[in-house]
């Protein structure tokens, strides 16, 4: 999967390796950071173009942040990830690859995945770590992947109804329940299609 020219947005979790990010996003359009995500971007070898948040986790280093735009938003009604997405959507950006969304506190990891799912209704968004690309899907996903790729489909809504093409265990207007029903499927073709008839899912894609 290739997210070239997407905004590469760092949260404040554990970032993937630089090699992994270069593979999935070789030419990011912009490096954005949610508060303390700035340190994670710098540690991974990226210079932030933009930092947004209440700045309670952000450690400033003028040497690292020369010409970086820093936007303080003090509201506690949402977290720094949401603040960054809202600010960037207002500026006209609408394609995001999220790094460093996981690791550390599991509650923050789960919240970040739910946020990505909700924002997928108004922008194109995916999450990446060292193993998976996670794509929220509320309508259709068509993706070229190597045969044998691990595909897990996790419903985010009750009574989610899904059809698929190109998987070992195909679905045809099947209702999938929350839990483990949709995990550990595999691609058997070089293109998969996942169609959502009701509800929405997170699609976990792991190349073998």
Secondary structure, DSSP 8 states (H G I E B T S, - for coil): ---TTSEEEE-SS----HHHHHHH-TT-SEEEEETTHHHHHHHTT---SEEEE--SS----TTT-TT-EEEE---SSS-HHHHHHHHHHHTT--EEEEES-SSS-HHHHHHHHHHHHHHTTTSEEEEE-SS-EEEEESSEEEEE--TT-EEEEEESSTTEEEEEESBSS--SSEEE-SSSTT-SEEB-SSEEEEEEEES-EEEEEE--
